[in-house]
């Protein structure tokens, strides 16, 4: 009785395919790590929205001054200075920092001076 021959992979072929799969997986992990590291975090988006809201509120206020205040885990630094020589315009600079002191967002705006 003659038995038909069964085709199978050799151990070398299996090792080579495993090495190729590990290399592709390693490259994919590096790409994933870079994408998650470079993307905007939820805290950065929230800080930007908070700064824009603060700028809108400052536009409506009659008296705007430099100050530092905290919102949740963010420290907001607001600096107000005269933009032009006659003082009719004010420049507002806002910067948001996290608990580690890392800058999360910043915003700048020029508004009319209503204190005159």
N, CA, C and O atoms as a GROMACS GRO file, in nm:
protein
  464
    1UNK      N    1   0.082  -0.117   0.000
    1UNK     CA    2   0.000   0.000   0.000
    1UNK      C    3   0.088   0.126   0.000
    1UNK      O    4   0.179   0.142   0.082
    2UNK      N    5   0.058   0.214  -0.094
    2UNK     CA    6   0.135   0.337  -0.109
    2UNK      C    7   0.058   0.451  -0.042
    2UNK      O    8  -0.060   0.475  -0.069
    3UNK      N    9   0.131   0.521   0.048
    3UNK     CA   10   0.068   0.636   0.116
    3UNK      C   11   0.101   0.764   0.041
    3UNK      O   12   0.215   0.785   0.000
    4UNK      N   13  -0.002   0.851   0.023
    4UNK     CA   14   0.029   0.979  -0.042
    4UNK      C   15   0.111   1.068   0.052
    4UNK      O   16   0.097   1.063   0.174
    5UNK      N   17   0.194   1.147  -0.007
    5UNK     CA   18   0.279   1.236   0.071
    5UNK      C   19   0.203   1.363   0.109
    5UNK      O   20   0.137   1.423   0.024
    6UNK      N   21   0.211   1.404   0.236
    6UNK     CA   22   0.143   1.524   0.287
    6UNK      C   23   0.242   1.640   0.285
    6UNK      O   24   0.355   1.628   0.333
    7UNK      N   25   0.197   1.752   0.227
    7UNK     CA   26   0.284   1.869   0.226
    7UNK      C   27   0.275   1.939   0.360
    7UNK      O   28   0.166   1.954   0.416
    8UNK      N   29   0.389   1.983   0.412
    8UNK     CA   30   0.393   2.052   0.541
    8UNK      C   31   0.505   2.157   0.538
    8UNK      O   32   0.595   2.152   0.454
    9UNK      N   33   0.498   2.249   0.630
    9UNK     CA   34   0.601   2.352   0.641
    9UNK      C   35   0.716   2.301   0.726
    9UNK      O   36   0.696   2.226   0.821
   10UNK      N   37   0.834   2.342   0.689
   10UNK     CA   38   0.949   2.305   0.771
   10UNK      C   39   0.960   2.402   0.888
   10UNK      O   40   0.898   2.508   0.888
   11UNK      N   41   1.039   2.366   0.985
   11UNK     CA   42   1.057   2.451   1.103
   11UNK      C   43   1.121   2.584   1.065
   11UNK      O   44   1.093   2.686   1.128
   12UNK      N   45   1.206   2.586   0.964
   12UNK     CA   46   1.271   2.710   0.918
   12UNK      C   47   1.166   2.805   0.860
   12UNK      O   48   1.170   2.925   0.889
   13UNK      N   49   1.076   2.754   0.781
   13UNK     CA   50   0.971   2.838   0.724
   13UNK      C   51   0.883   2.899   0.832
   13UNK      O   52   0.845   3.016   0.824
   14UNK      N   53   0.850   2.820   0.935
   14UNK     CA   54   0.768   2.869   1.046
   14UNK      C   55   0.842   2.978   1.123
   14UNK      O   56   0.782   3.078   1.159
   15UNK      N   57   0.971   2.959   1.148
   15UNK     CA   58   1.049   3.061   1.220
   15UNK      C   59   1.059   3.190   1.141
   15UNK      O   60   1.046   3.299   1.197
   16UNK      N   61   1.081   3.180   1.012
   16UNK     CA   62   1.090   3.300   0.929
   16UNK      C   63   0.957   3.376   0.929
   16UNK      O   64   0.955   3.499   0.938
   17UNK      N   65   0.848   3.304   0.918
   17UNK     CA   66   0.718   3.373   0.920
   17UNK      C   67   0.691   3.437   1.056
   17UNK      O   68   0.632   3.545   1.062
   18UNK      N   69   0.732   3.372   1.165
   18UNK     CA   70   0.715   3.433   1.298
   18UNK      C   71   0.800   3.558   1.312
   18UNK      O   72   0.755   3.656   1.372
   19UNK      N   73   0.920   3.558   1.259
   19UNK     CA   74   1.007   3.676   1.265
   19UNK      C   75   0.945   3.791   1.187
   19UNK      O   76   0.947   3.905   1.233
   20UNK      N   77   0.892   3.763   1.071
   20UNK     CA   78   0.826   3.867   0.990
   20UNK      C   79   0.707   3.924   1.065
   20UNK      O   80   0.687   4.046   1.066
   21UNK      N   81   0.627   3.840   1.127
   21UNK     CA   82   0.511   3.887   1.203
   21UNK      C   83   0.556   3.973   1.321
   21UNK      O   84   0.493   4.075   1.349
   22UNK      N   85   0.662   3.934   1.391
   22UNK     CA   86   0.711   4.013   1.506
   22UNK      C   87   0.765   4.148   1.460
   22UNK      O   88   0.744   4.248   1.529
   23UNK      N   89   0.833   4.154   1.348
   23UNK     CA   90   0.884   4.281   1.297
   23UNK      C   91   0.769   4.374   1.260
   23UNK      O   92   0.772   4.492   1.295
   24UNK      N   93   0.669   4.323   1.191
   24UNK     CA   94   0.552   4.405   1.155
   24UNK      C   95   0.480   4.453   1.280
   24UNK      O   96   0.440   4.569   1.287
   25UNK      N   97   0.464   4.365   1.379
   25UNK     CA   98   0.398   4.403   1.504
   25UNK      C   99   0.479   4.510   1.577
   25UNK      O  100   0.421   4.604   1.632
   26UNK      N  101   0.611   4.497   1.579
   26UNK     CA  102   0.697   4.598   1.643
   26UNK      C  103   0.685   4.734   1.577
   26UNK      O  104   0.678   4.835   1.645
   27UNK      N  105   0.683   4.736   1.445
   27UNK     CA  106   0.666   4.863   1.372
   27UNK      C  107   0.530   4.924   1.402
   27UNK      O  108   0.518   5.045   1.421
   28UNK      N  109   0.426   4.841   1.407
   28UNK     CA  110   0.292   4.891   1.438
   28UNK      C  111   0.287   4.950   1.579
   28UNK      O  112   0.220   5.052   1.599
   29UNK      N  113   0.354   4.890   1.675
   29UNK     CA  114   0.354   4.943   1.812
   29UNK      C  115   0.426   5.078   1.819
   29UNK      O  116   0.384   5.167   1.892
   30UNK      N  117   0.534   5.093   1.745
   30UNK     CA  118   0.606   5.220   1.743
   30UNK      C  119   0.518   5.329   1.682
   30UNK      O  120   0.511   5.440   1.736
   31UNK      N  121   0.450   5.299   1.574
   31UNK     CA  122   0.360   5.396   1.512
   31UNK      C  123   0.247   5.432   1.607
   31UNK      O  124   0.214   5.550   1.621
   32UNK      N  125   0.188   5.334   1.673
   32UNK     CA  126   0.079   5.360   1.768
   32UNK      C  127   0.127   5.449   1.883
   32UNK      O  128   0.056   5.542   1.923
   33UNK      N  129   0.246   5.421   1.936
   33UNK     CA  130   0.299   5.502   2.046
   33UNK      C  131   0.322   5.647   2.002
   33UNK      O  132   0.293   5.739   2.078
   34UNK      N  133   0.373   5.667   1.882
   34UNK     CA  134   0.396   5.803   1.832
   34UNK      C  135   0.265   5.878   1.809
   34UNK      O  136   0.257   5.998   1.837
   35UNK      N  137   0.165   5.810   1.758
   35UNK     CA  138   0.036   5.875   1.732
   35UNK      C  139  -0.030   5.916   1.863
   35UNK      O  140  -0.080   6.027   1.874
   36UNK      N  141  -0.030   5.828   1.962
   36UNK     CA  142  -0.094   5.863   2.089
   36UNK      C  143  -0.016   5.970   2.164
   36UNK      O  144  -0.075   6.049   2.237
   37UNK      N  145   0.115   5.973   2.148
   37UNK     CA  146   0.197   6.073   2.216
   37UNK      C  147   0.180   6.211   2.154
   37UNK      O  148   0.176   6.311   2.225
   38UNK      N  149   0.168   6.217   2.022
   38UNK     CA  150   0.163   6.345   1.954
   38UNK      C  151   0.021   6.402   1.942
   38UNK      O  152   0.005   6.520   1.908
   39UNK      N  153  -0.079   6.324   1.968
   39UNK     CA  154  -0.217   6.370   1.956
   39UNK      C  155  -0.256   6.463   2.069
   39UNK      O  156  -0.194   6.462   2.176
   40UNK      N  157  -0.360   6.543   2.045
   40UNK     CA  158  -0.411   6.631   2.149
   40UNK      C  159  -0.479   6.549   2.257
   40UNK      O  160  -0.560   6.460   2.229
   41UNK      N  161  -0.444   6.580   2.380
   41UNK     CA  162  -0.509   6.510   2.490
   41UNK      C  163  -0.641   6.580   2.525
   41UNK      O  164  -0.666   6.693   2.484
   42UNK      N  165  -0.720   6.510   2.600
   42UNK     CA  166  -0.849   6.567   2.644
   42UNK      C  167  -0.826   6.692   2.728
   42UNK      O  168  -0.902   6.789   2.719
   43UNK      N  169  -0.721   6.691   2.810
   43UNK     CA  170  -0.691   6.806   2.895
   43UNK      C  171  -0.651   6.928   2.812
   43UNK      O  172  -0.690   7.040   2.845
   44UNK      N  173  -0.575   6.907   2.704
   44UNK     CA  174  -0.537   7.019   2.618
   44UNK      C  175  -0.658   7.079   2.547
   44UNK      O  176  -0.668   7.200   2.533
   45UNK      N  177  -0.748   6.994   2.503
   45UNK     CA  178  -0.870   7.043   2.437
   45UNK      C  179  -0.956   7.121   2.536
   45UNK      O  180  -1.008   7.228   2.503
   46UNK      N  181  -0.969   7.066   2.658
   46UNK     CA  182  -1.047   7.133   2.760
   46UNK      C  183  -0.984   7.267   2.799
   46UNK      O  184  -1.056   7.365   2.821
   47UNK      N  185  -0.852   7.272   2.808
   47UNK     CA  186  -0.782   7.396   2.844
   47UNK      C  187  -0.804   7.502   2.736
   47UNK      O  188  -0.826   7.618   2.769
   48UNK      N  189  -0.797   7.462   2.609
   48UNK     CA  190  -0.821   7.557   2.500
   48UNK      C  191  -0.963   7.612   2.503
   48UNK      O  192  -0.983   7.731   2.482
   49UNK      N  193  -1.059   7.527   2.530
   49UNK     CA  194  -1.199   7.571   2.538
   49UNK      C  195  -1.218   7.665   2.656
   49UNK      O  196  -1.291   7.764   2.646
   50UNK      N  197  -1.153   7.635   2.768
   50UNK     CA  198  -1.164   7.720   2.886
   50UNK      C  199  -1.102   7.858   2.862
   50UNK      O  200  -1.156   7.959   2.907
   51UNK      N  201  -0.991   7.862   2.792
   51UNK     CA  202  -0.927   7.991   2.761
   51UNK      C  203  -1.014   8.074   2.668
   51UNK      O  204  -1.026   8.195   2.685
   52UNK      N  205  -1.075   8.010   2.569
   52UNK     CA  206  -1.165   8.082   2.478
   52UNK      C  207  -1.286   8.136   2.552
   52UNK      O  208  -1.330   8.248   2.526
   53UNK      N  209  -1.339   8.059   2.645
   53UNK     CA  210  -1.454   8.105   2.725
   53UNK      C  211  -1.413   8.224   2.813
   53UNK      O  212  -1.490   8.319   2.827
   54UNK      N  213  -1.294   8.217   2.870
   54UNK     CA  214  -1.244   8.328   2.953
   54UNK      C  215  -1.226   8.454   2.869
   54UNK      O  216  -1.258   8.564   2.915
   55UNK      N  217  -1.174   8.440   2.748
   55UNK     CA  218  -1.158   8.556   2.660
   55UNK      C  219  -1.294   8.619   2.625
   55UNK      O  220  -1.306   8.741   2.623
   56UNK      N  221  -1.393   8.536   2.599
   56UNK     CA  222  -1.527   8.589   2.569
   56UNK      C  223  -1.584   8.663   2.689
   56UNK      O  224  -1.646   8.768   2.673
   57UNK      N  225  -1.565   8.609   2.809
   57UNK     CA  226  -1.614   8.678   2.929
   57UNK      C  227  -1.539   8.809   2.952
   57UNK      O  228  -1.600   8.907   2.995
   58UNK      N  229  -1.409   8.812   2.925
   58UNK     CA  230  -1.331   8.935   2.942
   58UNK      C  231  -1.373   9.043   2.844
   58UNK      O  232  -1.368   9.161   2.876
   59UNK      N  233  -1.416   9.003   2.724
   59UNK     CA  234  -1.465   9.101   2.627
   59UNK      C  235  -1.590   9.173   2.678
   59UNK      O  236  -1.609   9.291   2.650
   60UNK      N  237  -1.673   9.102   2.753
   60UNK     CA  238  -1.797   9.159   2.803
   60UNK      C  239  -1.776   9.242   2.929
   60UNK      O  240  -1.854   9.334   2.956
   61UNK      N  241  -1.670   9.212   3.005
   61UNK     CA  242  -1.645   9.284   3.131
   61UNK      C  243  -1.592   9.424   3.104
   61UNK      O  244  -1.523   9.449   3.005
   62UNK      N  245  -1.627   9.514   3.194
   62UNK     CA  246  -1.576   9.651   3.183
   62UNK      C  247  -1.435   9.663   3.240
   62UNK      O  248  -1.352   9.735   3.185
   63UNK      N  249  -1.408   9.593   3.349
   63UNK     CA  250  -1.276   9.599   3.414
   63UNK      C  251  -1.206   9.465   3.397
   63UNK      O  252  -1.250   9.364   3.451
   64UNK      N  253  -1.099   9.466   3.321
   64UNK     CA  254  -1.020   9.345   3.298
   64UNK      C  255  -0.883   9.368   3.358
   64UNK      O  256  -0.821   9.472   3.333
   65UNK      N  257  -0.834   9.273   3.437
   65UNK     CA  258  -0.704   9.290   3.500
   65UNK      C  259  -0.624   9.161   3.494
   65UNK      O  260  -0.679   9.054   3.469
   66UNK      N  261  -0.495   9.172   3.518
   66UNK     CA  262  -0.409   9.055   3.523
   66UNK      C  263  -0.442   8.976   3.649
   66UNK      O  264  -0.468   9.033   3.755
   67UNK      N  265  -0.440   8.843   3.636
   67UNK     CA  266  -0.473   8.758   3.750
   67UNK      C  267  -0.427   8.616   3.724
   67UNK      O  268  -0.398   8.578   3.610
   68UNK      N  269  -0.422   8.538   3.831
   68UNK     CA  270  -0.393   8.395   3.823
   68UNK      C  271  -0.506   8.325   3.898
   68UNK      O  272  -0.536   8.360   4.012
   69UNK      N  273  -0.568   8.226   3.835
   69UNK     CA  274  -0.676   8.154   3.899
   69UNK      C  275  -0.671   8.007   3.858
   69UNK      O  276  -0.609   7.970   3.759
   70UNK      N  277  -0.738   7.924   3.937
   70UNK     CA  278  -0.740   7.780   3.913
   70UNK      C  279  -0.880   7.735   3.874
   70UNK      O  280  -0.979   7.780   3.932
   71UNK      N  281  -0.886   7.646   3.776
   71UNK     CA  282  -1.011   7.581   3.737
   71UNK      C  283  -0.980   7.432   3.730
   71UNK      O  284  -0.900   7.388   3.649
   72UNK      N  285  -1.046   7.357   3.817
   72UNK     CA  286  -1.020   7.213   3.830
   72UNK      C  287  -0.871   7.192   3.855
   72UNK      O  288  -0.818   7.237   3.956
   73UNK      N  289  -0.803   7.123   3.765
   73UNK     CA  290  -0.660   7.097   3.785
   73UNK      C  291  -0.572   7.189   3.700
   73UNK      O  292  -0.451   7.167   3.690
   74UNK      N  293  -0.631   7.290   3.639
   74UNK     CA  294  -0.556   7.383   3.554
   74UNK      C  295  -0.531   7.514   3.627
   74UNK      O  296  -0.619   7.564   3.698
   75UNK      N  297  -0.411   7.569   3.610
   75UNK     CA  298  -0.379   7.702   3.659
   75UNK      C  299  -0.377   7.796   3.539
   75UNK      O  300  -0.301   7.775   3.444
   76UNK      N  301  -0.460   7.899   3.544
   76UNK     CA  302  -0.472   7.993   3.432
   76UNK      C  303  -0.402   8.124   3.472
   76UNK      O  304  -0.431   8.181   3.577
   77UNK      N  305  -0.311   8.168   3.389
   77UNK     CA  306  -0.245   8.297   3.409
   77UNK      C  307  -0.295   8.393   3.303
   77UNK      O  308  -0.281   8.369   3.183
   78UNK      N  309  -0.353   8.503   3.348
   78UNK     CA  310  -0.405   8.606   3.258
   78UNK      C  311  -0.322   8.732   3.275
   78UNK      O  312  -0.310   8.785   3.386
   79UNK      N  313  -0.266   8.779   3.167
   79UNK     CA  314  -0.188   8.902   3.169
   79UNK      C  315  -0.255   9.003   3.076
   79UNK      O  316  -0.281   8.974   2.960
   80UNK      N  317  -0.282   9.121   3.130
   80UNK     CA  318  -0.347   9.226   3.053
   80UNK      C  319  -0.251   9.344   3.045
   80UNK      O  320  -0.198   9.389   3.146
   81UNK      N  321  -0.227   9.391   2.923
   81UNK     CA  322  -0.139   9.507   2.904
   81UNK      C  323  -0.191   9.594   2.791
   81UNK      O  324  -0.269   9.548   2.708
   82UNK      N  325  -0.149   9.717   2.790
   82UNK     CA  326  -0.190   9.812   2.687
   82UNK      C  327  -0.126   9.771   2.555
   82UNK      O  328  -0.008   9.738   2.549
   83UNK      N  329  -0.206   9.774   2.448
   83UNK     CA  330  -0.157   9.732   2.318
   83UNK      C  331  -0.102   9.848   2.237
   83UNK      O  332  -0.007   9.830   2.160
   84UNK      N  333  -0.160   9.966   2.254
   84UNK     CA  334  -0.114  10.081   2.176
   84UNK      C  335  -0.075  10.194   2.270
   84UNK      O  336  -0.095  10.186   2.391
   85UNK      N  337  -0.020  10.301   2.214
   85UNK     CA  338   0.034  10.411   2.293
   85UNK      C  339  -0.074  10.488   2.368
   85UNK      O  340  -0.051  10.532   2.480
   86UNK      N  341  -0.191  10.507   2.307
   86UNK     CA  342  -0.294  10.588   2.373
   86UNK      C  343  -0.382  10.506   2.468
   86UNK      O  344  -0.468  10.564   2.534
   87UNK      N  345  -0.362  10.377   2.477
   87UNK     CA  346  -0.435  10.295   2.574
   87UNK      C  347  -0.577  10.260   2.534
   87UNK      O  348  -0.655  10.218   2.620
   88UNK      N  349  -0.612  10.275   2.409
   88UNK     CA  350  -0.749  10.245   2.367
   88UNK      C  351  -0.771  10.095   2.342
   88UNK      O  352  -0.884  10.049   2.332
   89UNK      N  353  -0.661  10.020   2.332
   89UNK     CA  354  -0.670   9.876   2.311
   89UNK      C  355  -0.593   9.802   2.420
   89UNK      O  356  -0.489   9.848   2.467
   90UNK      N  357  -0.645   9.687   2.460
   90UNK     CA  358  -0.580   9.602   2.557
   90UNK      C  359  -0.546   9.468   2.493
   90UNK      O  360  -0.623   9.414   2.414
   91UNK      N  361  -0.431   9.414   2.529
   91UNK     CA  362  -0.392   9.281   2.484
   91UNK      C  363  -0.406   9.186   2.602
   91UNK      O  364  -0.350   9.209   2.709
   92UNK      N  365  -0.481   9.078   2.582
   92UNK     CA  366  -0.500   8.978   2.687
   92UNK      C  367  -0.427   8.852   2.644
   92UNK      O  368  -0.451   8.798   2.536
   93UNK      N  369  -0.337   8.806   2.730
   93UNK     CA  370  -0.263   8.681   2.707
   93UNK      C  371  -0.304   8.582   2.815
   93UNK      O  372  -0.292   8.612   2.934
   94UNK      N  373  -0.351   8.467   2.774
   94UNK     CA  374  -0.391   8.362   2.867
   94UNK      C  375  -0.307   8.238   2.843
   94UNK      O  376  -0.285   8.198   2.728
   95UNK      N  377  -0.261   8.176   2.950
   95UNK     CA  378  -0.185   8.052   2.941
   95UNK      C  379  -0.239   7.957   3.047
   95UNK      O  380  -0.257   7.996   3.162
   96UNK      N  381  -0.264   7.832   3.008
   96UNK     CA  382  -0.312   7.729   3.099
   96UNK      C  383  -0.202   7.628   3.125
   96UNK      O  384  -0.138   7.579   3.032
   97UNK      N  385  -0.179   7.597   3.254
   97UNK     CA  386  -0.078   7.500   3.295
   97UNK      C  387  -0.146   7.386   3.371
   97UNK      O  388  -0.246   7.407   3.440
   98UNK      N  389  -0.090   7.265   3.357
   98UNK     CA  390  -0.142   7.153   3.435
   98UNK      C  391  -0.075   7.148   3.571
   98UNK      O  392   0.001   7.240   3.605
   99UNK      N  393  -0.101   7.045   3.650
   99UNK     CA  394  -0.046   7.036   3.786
   99UNK      C  395   0.106   7.022   3.786
   99UNK      O  396   0.170   7.053   3.887
  100UNK      N  397   0.164   6.976   3.677
  100UNK     CA  398   0.310   6.962   3.667
  100UNK      C  399   0.377   7.089   3.615
  100UNK      O  400   0.499   7.092   3.600
  101UNK      N  401   0.299   7.192   3.587
  101UNK     CA  402   0.354   7.316   3.534
  101UNK      C  403   0.377   7.312   3.384
  101UNK      O  404   0.440   7.403   3.329
  102UNK      N  405   0.327   7.210   3.316
  102UNK     CA  406   0.343   7.200   3.170
  102UNK      C  407   0.235   7.281   3.102
  102UNK      O  408   0.118   7.275   3.138
  103UNK      N  409   0.276   7.358   3.001
  103UNK     CA  410   0.181   7.442   2.927
  103UNK      C  411   0.086   7.356   2.846
  103UNK      O  412   0.129   7.276   2.762
  104UNK      N  413  -0.044   7.373   2.869
  104UNK     CA  414  -0.146   7.296   2.799
  104UNK      C  415  -0.203   7.372   2.680
  104UNK      O  416  -0.226   7.315   2.574
  105UNK      N  417  -0.225   7.503   2.698
  105UNK     CA  418  -0.284   7.584   2.591
  105UNK      C  419  -0.254   7.730   2.617
  105UNK      O  420  -0.223   7.769   2.730
  106UNK      N  421  -0.262   7.810   2.511
  106UNK     CA  422  -0.249   7.954   2.527
  106UNK      C  423  -0.339   8.024   2.426
  106UNK      O  424  -0.371   7.971   2.320
  107UNK      N  425  -0.380   8.147   2.464
  107UNK     CA  426  -0.468   8.225   2.378
  107UNK      C  427  -0.434   8.372   2.394
  107UNK      O  428  -0.392   8.416   2.501
  108UNK      N  429  -0.451   8.446   2.286
  108UNK     CA  430  -0.422   8.590   2.285
  108UNK      C  431  -0.536   8.662   2.216
  108UNK      O  432  -0.595   8.612   2.120
  109UNK      N  433  -0.568   8.781   2.267
  109UNK     CA  434  -0.675   8.858   2.204
  109UNK      C  435  -0.652   9.007   2.233
  109UNK      O  436  -0.601   9.044   2.339
  110UNK      N  437  -0.692   9.089   2.137
  110UNK     CA  438  -0.686   9.235   2.154
  110UNK      C  439  -0.830   9.284   2.161
  110UNK      O  440  -0.912   9.254   2.073
  111UNK      N  441  -0.860   9.359   2.268
  111UNK     CA  442  -0.997   9.409   2.288
  111UNK      C  443  -0.992   9.558   2.312
  111UNK      O  444  -0.887   9.610   2.350
  112UNK      N  445  -1.103   9.628   2.290
  112UNK     CA  446  -1.107   9.772   2.321
  112UNK      C  447  -1.106   9.793   2.472
  112UNK      O  448  -1.163   9.714   2.547
  113UNK      N  449  -1.039   9.900   2.515
  113UNK     CA  450  -1.032   9.934   2.656
  113UNK      C  451  -1.158  10.009   2.695
  113UNK      O  452  -1.183  10.119   2.644
  114UNK      N  453  -1.238   9.952   2.784
  114UNK     CA  454  -1.365  10.015   2.825
  114UNK      C  455  -1.350  10.092   2.954
  114UNK      O  456  -1.449  10.145   3.005
  115UNK      N  457  -1.230  10.098   3.009
  115UNK     CA  458  -1.209  10.173   3.134
  115UNK      C  459  -1.200  10.322   3.110
  115UNK      O  460  -1.208  10.400   3.205
  116UNK      N  461  -1.185  10.364   2.985
  116UNK     CA  462  -1.170  10.509   2.955
  116UNK      C  463  -1.299  10.585   2.975
  116UNK      O  464  -1.303  10.706   2.955
   0.00000   0.00000   0.00000
